[in-house]
Amino acid sequence: MSGRRLREIIGAFSSVGLTSIIEKEKQQKISQRQENYVLLLKN
């Protein structure tokens, strides 16, 4: 296992990690919007 290959693997993992974090953030924002919408409908 060469150092370059190892860095490529780590880079792939970190980019996957970043995208999943971004997706989670998006999901949280969407669910917050849905909650706000439900609250508006109740009032």
Secondary structure, DSSP 4 states (H G I P E B T S, - for coil): --HHHHHHHHHHHHHHHHHHHHHHHHHHHHHHHHHHHHHHHH-
